[in-house]
Amino acid sequence: MRRSQRGQPGYRFVDHLARWLEPVPGLLTLSTALLAGAAGCTGSNAPASTEPSSAEAPSIEVMHWLTSTRDDSALAVLRNALVTRGGIWRDTPMPDAGSTGRATAVSRIVGGQSPDVFQFSLGSQLDELAAQHLAAAVPGDSSAWHTFFPAAIDRAASFQGQHIAVPIDIRGENWLFYNTAVLRDAGVAVPRSWPEFLAAAATLKAKGKIPLALGGQPWQERILFNAVLLGIGGRDLYRRLYERSDHTALQTDALLRVFETFGSLRDYVDQGSPGRRWNHTTKLVTSGQAAFQIMGDWAKDEIIAAGMHPGVEIGCVLAPATEEAYIMLVDVFAFAPTTNTATKSGQLLFARVVQDPLVQVEFTRRLGAIPARTDAPKEGFDSCSARAMEVVRNADSQLMDPSLLLPGGLAGAIDDTLARFWHDRNLTPSRGRELLRETFLTYQ
């Protein structure tokens, strides 16, 4: 399924801009300030630029949301590689990641002040920018991408036969993190199926532990649901729902069993769950108050901050499933159209830098992710990342997060539907399945 609504009667790009900015109060005001101050905006640990002597040296402004201490360490790998190769890097950090960061970039672009290179997400929003000629094709030769980028990512980074963004890393979101000491003391083994998980959860609850640490926010509930969807329905049901929007999948017994299991998990979260941030939730696991958390690999940041080691004190396996798969999010960089010679040279140099497998390896080691390239060596990664790299090399195991496959409106509506089911115990699994079906049909 193509993700964009472009080409429909009455479609206007500017109408979508309002949708992107709406969830972020005050962003238009903030973006106006960014327009005025972008040239002087720099990261806290980096100079605004490093100037070679030549006035025609490759030069680019890079807009990104890599602003935490760990993120900045990873970003330094890209910055230093570009500068070492003769480029000029002008740094423009965004105020936040995700939808806020994308909206900040879009406001610059639509306002006629496009950053030369900007961090973004694959999906319908990037397609829409390309459709309006506000995002350019990746400079240089990308004809060999299919040989080293996962097929699903190669397709998602393409628009009308051209690549429109360079993938730099893969984040996996269906990890089951667990406190090894809590499981050992409770006499519980790491579950390999959802029935085993529910049995383990009952034992842990009886021993006074929080079985499942969950932050009660729609996106966290969706991550949990998708892990159950994959575990109960397998890769085929996941793809039928999200890749093909096969409405017959919405009426299957398998999906009913998914909702039954998803609903059963309500009994094993703590009362402090609603509205809790993911990182505070991870701390329940590292402190030994909770046994399990299903979360993206970014949870490793909190594990390391607690003085622990991913794969050691806090174990990591993919969430229970009969068919192994990795549900992927992808960080990419996109490029603005330009006629400036130095900027074009800078964009070409940047594209080459971020595709370099050794650059990707060092960048992702520092970030806690895995390289987007499947031919990158796995030495030096923690055991969680090394396992992920093995899984992703199997094309059948590559699944994309639904936000990269579906129109933004549908993806958000699915989050709302799953949150409604999760928080209303009066909704039966059958009603949950029907609500999801209604949500899909609304966007048919």
N, C-alpha and C positions, 0 to 999 in steps of 0.2 A: 504494500500500500504506500502510495506517495503521501508525504506528510503535510504538504502545503495546500492551501485553498486557492492558490493562484490560478488564474484562468477562469474562475467562476464569474458570471455576469455581475458587474458592479464592483468587482474586487479593486480595492485601492490600498496600496502599501501604507499610506498614512493612517488608515483606519486601524491597522494592526499595531502601529506605533503606540496609539493610545492604550491598547490592551496590554502591551508590554510594560508601559510605564505606570499603569494604574495601581498595581500592587505595592508601589514604592512611594509613599507619601513624600512630597518635597523633592522628588528626583529631578523634575524639570528645572527647579531653581538651582539644584546642585549641579546639573549638567551645564547650565548657563555659566556657572562659575568655572567649571572645567574648561569650557570653550575659551574663556579669557585667560586661564592660567595654565593650560596644558603644557606649554613649552617649558615652563619652569618647574613643573611638578616632577619630583624624583622620589625614588624609593629611599627609605630611611638609611639603608646601608650601601647605597650606590650613588655615584656622581650622576648628574644629569646626562653627561655624554663624555666620551673619550675621543678627542679630536686628532686624527692623523693630519699631517701637514697638507695633503692635497684637498683643494676645495671640492673636487669631484669624487672624493672617497665615498664608498657606499654608506649611506646614512639613512636611518629609519627611526621613527618613533614607535615604541612597542608599548601597547596598552594591555594590562594584565591584572589579574586578581591574586597573584602570588605574593601575598604581603605578610604572612606570618613568618616567624623566625625560621621555621623549617622550609617553608615555601621560598623564602628569599635565598636560602642556601642552595636550593635547587635551581632557582632562576639564575644565580651567579654562574652556573655551569654554562647556560646558554649565552649569557652576556659576555663572559670571558672568552668563549669560543669564537663569538662574532668579532670581538675587538682584536683578538689575536690574529684573526685572518684579515685584518685591515678595515673593519667596519666601524661605524659610529652608532652607538646605542643611545637613544634618548628615552628615558624611562618615564612612563605615565601609569602609576598604579590606580586601579579602580577602588571604590569605597567598599566593595564586597563582592563575593563570588555569586555564581548561579544567576538567577533571574535579575537580581539587582545589578550585577556586573554587566550582563548582556544589555539591559536597558540603558545603562550608562554609555556603553559603546554605540548603541543604536542612536541615542540622542545626538552624539557627536557626528555620526555618519549622516543622518538626515539633516542635521544643521549645516552641512557643507564643510565640516572640519574633521574629516575622516582620519583616524590614526592610520599610519602606514601599515602596521601589523597589529592585530587585536586578537586577544584570547576570546574564544567563543565556545559554543557547544554545537555538536551536530544536531540536525533536526530541521523542523519546518521553518524556524526563524531564519536560520542561515540560508536555506533554500530561497526564502522570500527576498533576502538581501541580494542574492545572486540573480533572481528573476528581474529585479529592478536595476541591475547593473551597478549595485552598490558594494558588491564583493566581487573581486576579480578571480580569475583562474590562478591556481598556484603557479608561480613562475618556474621555469625549467622543465625538464623532462620527467613526467610521472608515469610513463608508460609501463614501467616495471613494478609499480606498486603492488600489483596483485601477487607478486612473488614473495613479498615479505610483510605486507600488512594483512591482517585477517580479512577474509572475503567480506564479512558483514560490515567491517569498518570501511573497506575500500568502496563498497557500494554507498554507504551513508555519507562519505566525503565527496561524492560525485553529484554533479548537477548537469543535465543535458550533455553528457559525454565528457565533461571536464571536471577535474578535481578542484574543489573550491576551498579546501582547508588541509593543513598538514597535521596528522595525528602525532602527538608527542608522547602520550601515555595512555594506559588503560587502568581504570579503577574498577574493582570488582565489588559488587554490593550484596552478594549472597553468602557472606562468611558467617559461620557459627563460631563465635569466640566463647571460651569457657575457662573458668578458674580451676586449674588442675587440682589444687589442694581441696577445694570445696567438693569436687566430684569424688576425690579419693576418700575423704573423711565420711562422705555419705554412702560410699560403696556403690557409686553409680558409674557405669561405663559411658563413654561418648556415644550418643545415639546415632544410628545409621539409617533409621527410618522414622517417620512421624509417629507411628504407634510406639516405638521405643522412646521417642522424645516425650510423649505424653506420660508414659510409665515412669520415666526418670523424673519428670516434673512433679508428679504426685509424691514420689519418695522424698524429693528435696523439700517440698512444701511441708510435709509431715515432720521434717527435721528442723523447721524454722527458717529455711533459706528462701529467698526470692528465686523461684525457678527461672523466670525469664525477665530480664531487664529490658524494658521497652519505654521509649519516650513517646508519649501519646500525642504525636503530631501526625498529620495526614501522610507526609512523605515517609515517615518511619513505619507507619502502619502498612503502607503500600509495599515497602521493602519486605516486611514480614509476609504479607499476602503472596507476593511473587515467589518467595522462597517456598511457601507451601504449594503454590500452583505448580512450580517445577517439580517439587518432591512427590506430589500426588498425581499430577496429570502428565508429567514427563515433558520432554522438549517439544513433542508434537503439539500438545495442547497449548503450551506457551506460544509457540509460533502461530498456531491457528488464531489465537486471540489477538496478538499484538502485531505480528508481521502481515498476516493475511486478512485480518478483521473478518474471519469466518464466523458468521452469526450462528451457524449450526453448532459451533463449539459452546455457545452460551446456553445450550439446552441439554448438555450432556450430563450423564450420571457422574462422570469424573469431576466436573466443575462443582456439582453438588457436594461431593466428598471433600473438595477443597474448602468450601465454605463451612462444612461440618468441622473440619480440623481447625481452620482459622478461628471459628467461634469458640472451640474448646480451649484455645490458648488464653482466652480472657480470664480463666480461673487461675492463671499462674503468673500474672503480673501484679505488682504492688499498687497500693492505693495512690501513691505519689506519681504514678505514670502520666496522667493527663497533662499535656503541655510541656513536659520536661524535655530539655535539650538533649541531644544525642550524647554529647561529651559528659554531661553529668550522669547520664545513664551508664556509660562505660565505667565510670568511677565506682558504681555499685558492684561491678564485676571485679575490678582490680582490688577493691577493699575487702572482698570476700563476703559481701552482703548478698550478692546474687551469683547464680551459677553460670547462666548463659546470656548472650546477647547476639542477635542477628543484625549485622550492620555491615557497612562498606569497609574497605581496607583502611580508610582514614581513621578508624578506631585505634589503629596501631599508634597513632600520635599520642593518645591518652595513655596507652599501655606503657610506652617508653617514658612518658612524663612521670609515671608512677614508679619509675625505677625498675620496671619489669621488662621481660623480653618476649616479643611475639613468638609463639611456637614453643615456649618453655613454661614459665609460670602461668601465662595465659595462652592456652592452646588455640589452634585455629584449624578448622576443617570446613569444607564447603557444607552448607546446610543440607540436612538429610534429603537424599534423592536417589532413585533407582538408576537414573541416567545422569551422569556427571555433566555439568555445564557451568559456564561462567557468565553471569549477568553483568554486562559491561557498560560502564560509562567511559567517555573518551574526552580528554582535553585536547583541543586543537587550536591552531592559530590560523587566522584568515587574513586576507590582504585586500587593501583598498585599491581601486583603480587609480592610476597616476600616469602623468606624462613626464614627470621630473626624472632626469637621467640618474642622478645620484640616488634618488629614492628607489627607482627600479633596480639599480645595482644592489642596494641594501636589501631589498625584498628577496632578490635572487640568492644573495649570500645567506640571509636568514633561513630561507627554505632549505638550503643545502645543510646548514648547521643543524637544524632540528631533525633532519632525516638521518643524520650520521648515527649509526648504531652505537658507537662508543659514547657519543654525547647523550643519547637516550638512556643508555645504561647508567651513567653517572647521575643524570638528572633524576631518574626514577628511584635509584637507590636512596638518594637524599630525601625524596618526596614520600617514599613508602608505597609507591605504585609499581607497575611493571611497564617495560617498554611497549610501545605500540607495535614495534617491529618484532615479528616472531623469530627472526634469525639472530636476535641479540643473545649473547652468552648469559647464563643464569648464575654464574659464579659470583659470590659476594652479596647475594640477596639473602634476606631472612628466609626461613623455611616456608613461611606462608606464601611469599612472592614466588619462590622457586616452584612451589606446587602450582600456583596459578599459571606460570609460564608454560608448564607442561600441558595443562588442560587447554589453554588457548591455542596451542599448536594443532589441536584437533578441530577441524572446521565444523564438525557436527556439534561441538561443545560451545560454540560461540553464539551467545544470545545477547541481544541489545536491550538496554533499559527501554521501557515503553516510551519515555519522553523523547527518545531519539527516533521513534518510529511513527508516532501518532501526531495529529494536529494538536497544537498547544491546548486548545479548548477542551478536546476530548481527554487528553492526559490529566488535566486539572479536574475534570468532572469525574473521572475514575477515582482519583484520590478522595474526592468528596463522598462518593458512593461507598467506598471501602471504610472511610472514617465513620460514616453514618451507621453502617452495619456493626462496626467494632464497638461503638459507644452505646448502641441501643440493644440491650439483651432481649428485648421483646421481638426482635427480628429473627425469624427462623433462617436456617441455611437455604431453604427453598426460596424464601423472600429475598435473601441476599443475592442469590443467583438471578432472580427476576429483575432486581434493581440494576444489576450490572448489565443485563441484556437491554433494559430500557435506556441506560446511559449510552451504550453503543449505538442503538437505533436512532437516538436523538441526533447523532452526528453522521448518519448514513449519507 
